[in-house]
Amino acid sequence: MSKILIFSLVVHRIILFLQELSEPMAKKQPKPATMRTSLRTHRQIFTLNDEENKALNRFITKYKIQNKSKFIRETLMISIIKRLEEDHPTLFD
């Protein structure tokens, strides 16, 4: 292929890519709670002391976290999954 043809193909792809970026993306419609496949039905309650609560609230404010429950749940589950992956049984244990 000639250099001009390759260049024109590249320019065409860039133009298409930029057009896609300029179009507003449709917001994803959340599913109602009753339509989800995994409903959260098990409540877990824990308490924090004053310093822990201040630290958590400061973190949430600083990083503009909008859903505290989701943040705590995801942080906890990431920690649990990492620990389980690290402690998985090996053949020579």
Long-range contacts (C-beta under 8 A, 24 or more apart in sequence): none
